[in-house]
């Protein structure tokens, strides 16, 4: 009698099953966390809870720490002028020393945003589970990992047991086929997806990104896409590992080598989604439909093409939608039916775990050379890590930015969330390459944020208004 063929599995199912310790009575799974990343903001209380309970870190070799959220980007010598920042850094140093955790301190030359440091050190690897007390941990899914942001009590749980309790997610496959037009980037892709599916569209899902465009993307472009999965409501987002993934990891400090490398690659290939696997939902998008995209409101899904017209609350499909549009336009000081293009910009921020990598600075430098930041605009460029800074300086990129009128800062989260001195003042409007445009996100209760790609941020900086970078820099001509 012929045997029945077993249906294949997607990557999420494979990784989940490989890390499942047991099923809990509440329907959740006790899940082994292969790699734990920590920083100075969500870890102090967790370490304090361990002390109160008389516990040690279960597997110190699986936890890695860096400082990023509160570290000043314009003053790198301790003690810092901000007493809170100084205290938090000293606390992280004390905790990692006491509990035997690897810490990429400022003096190591390896410090940076946790979601930049993990990949560049080779800590982020395919087929594993990764947790961090930070929303944008989904970034690491670019390597074929299942990566979750967790809260402080879960940070404690991982430190103490190397496990957390989670409910299994559904999986949505998002295919993006075709090629992007000149002047359109990975940031535009993920913002387009979020605008299409909604800020709550991914609740209960893991997003698997694929299609010919994602296959063509570099690892840094894939990281940008996965980074903002949480902004679409998904708990995590990932791309199946391939030869680009392996080449990126080859030779990095924490990557396997020799025979171990060959064995690792063989295993990594096997965890990619099977051709005959099932998905709970499939979304298909054409790359040619995606334009340079900007947010206009106070949620990442309130976004449209740079040539879009601001919505009219009076034409909303529901009362809830009308109130949402009205609230966003009022906060952003924008008029319904108007164009967002031409809106005055006060600050231009280039950096963050979304777009603070070497390729981002290379791409912007290509276009801003010969241009000057407009009068009245404060423009800052903040590398995602000390290593990104060193590599950028070796190529002379920092000189291009400084010549154009940008401030070239030290590595850190900077103005993405303004838990450090880099903050908006009053109702300043910031053209930002970061990932959230929530009210007050960038440090001022009335500060306004417009999300866009790094090249679009540069276009806003030099023109002084929200602009189409393709027009400011003649992108199509430069790309041919």
HUKA-V726910 format. One record per backbone hydrogen bond with DSSP energy under -0.5 kcal/mol. CO is the residue of the C=O (numbers start at 1). NH is the residue of the N-H. If there is no record, write none. Layout:
BEGIN
<<CO,NH> <CO,NH>>
END
This chain:
BEGIN
<<8,278> <9,274> <10,14> <11,15> <12,16> <13,17> <14,18> <15,19> <16,19> <16,20> <19,32> <22,30> <24,27> <28,24> <29,31> <29,166> <30,21> <30,22> <31,164> <32,34> <35,131> <36,64> <37,133> <38,66> <39,43> <43,47> <44,48> <45,49> <46,50> <47,51> <48,52> <49,53> <50,54> <50,55> <51,54> <57,60> <59,62> <60,63> <60,102> <62,36> <63,102> <64,38> <65,104> <68,413> <73,410> <81,83> <82,86> <83,87> <84,88> <85,89> <86,90> <87,91> <88,92> <89,93> <90,94> <91,95> <92,96> <93,97> <94,98> <95,99> <96,100> <96,101> <102,65> <103,105> <104,67> <105,108> <105,110> <106,109> <111,386> <113,116> <113,117> <114,118> <116,120> <117,121> <118,123> <118,124> <119,122> <121,254> <123,125> <125,128> <128,146> <129,34> <129,35> <130,148> <131,37> <132,134> <132,150> <134,137> <135,138> <136,139> <137,140> <138,141> <139,142> <140,143> <140,145> <141,144> <141,239> <144,127> <145,147> <146,130> <148,132> <151,155> <152,156> <153,157> <154,158> <155,159> <156,160> <157,161> <157,162> <157,163> <158,162> <159,58> <162,33> <164,31> <164,166> <166,29> <170,206> <171,173> <171,280> <171,281> <172,174> <172,208> <173,175> <173,283> <174,210> <175,177> <175,285> <176,213> <176,214> <177,287> <181,184> <185,189> <186,190> <187,191> <188,192> <189,193> <190,194> <191,195> <192,196> <193,197> <194,198> <198,201> <200,203> <202,205> <204,170> <205,235> <205,236> <206,172> <206,208> <207,209> <207,238> <208,174> <209,240> <210,176> <211,215> <212,216> <213,217> <218,222> <219,223> <220,224> <221,225> <222,226> <223,227> <224,228> <225,228> <226,229> <227,230> <228,231> <228,232> <229,232> <229,234> <230,233> <232,202> <236,207> <238,209> <242,246> <243,247> <244,248> <245,249> <246,250> <249,252> <252,255> <257,260> <257,261> <258,262> <259,263> <260,264> <261,265> <262,266> <263,267> <264,268> <265,269> <266,270> <267,271> <268,271> <269,272> <274,277> <276,8> <281,173> <283,175> <285,177> <285,287> <286,289> <287,290> <292,306> <294,304> <299,302> <301,303> <302,296> <302,297> <304,294> <305,308> <308,340> <310,337> <311,313> <312,315> <313,316> <318,322> <319,323> <320,324> <321,325> <322,326> <323,327> <324,328> <325,329> <326,330> <327,331> <328,332> <329,333> <329,334> <330,333> <335,338> <338,310> <340,343> <343,466> <346,378> <347,431> <348,350> <348,380> <349,351> <349,433> <350,382> <351,355> <352,356> <356,384> <357,360> <357,361> <358,362> <359,363> <360,364> <361,365> <362,366> <363,367> <364,367> <364,368> <365,369> <368,371> <374,377> <377,379> <378,348> <379,407> <380,350> <381,383> <381,409> <383,412> <384,113> <385,389> <386,390> <387,391> <388,392> <389,393> <390,394> <391,395> <392,397> <393,396> <396,400> <397,401> <398,402> <399,403> <400,404> <401,405> <401,406> <402,405> <404,373> <406,408> <407,381> <407,409> <409,383> <413,416> <414,417> <414,418> <421,423> <425,428> <428,430> <428,448> <429,346> <429,347> <430,432> <430,450> <431,349> <432,452> <438,441> <440,443> <442,424> <444,447> <447,440> <448,430> <449,451> <450,432> <451,295> <453,457> <454,458> <455,459> <456,460> <457,461> <458,462> <459,463> <460,464> <461,374> <464,345> <466,342> <467,469> <468,471> <468,472> <469,473> <470,475> <474,478> <475,479> <476,480> <477,480>>
END
